[in-house]
């Protein structure tokens, strides 16, 4: 009669394959999300400076249908230095 102890190497190998597969899928998902984020960044960075200015961000949010008061609220929430927009 076989027990789980006699199958331990087989179980460990199966778990190892499963973990490798999960890591592979996670890496693929991460790369896909990063590519999407970079594409969105480049869409907002109109002058290709490598940074998104206030006016570029504001224009991008307006293009997506946000109103002035919503934009001010969002930017104020993100503003650690308490600049007034």
VENUR-V268440 format. One record per helix or strand of 3 or more residues. SS is the DSSP state (h for helix, s for strand). FROM is the first residue (numbers start at 1). LEN is the number of residues. If there is no record, write none. Layout:
# VENUR-V268440
SS/FROM/LEN
SS/FROM/LEN
This chain:
# VENUR-V268440
h/8/37
h/54/10
h/68/11
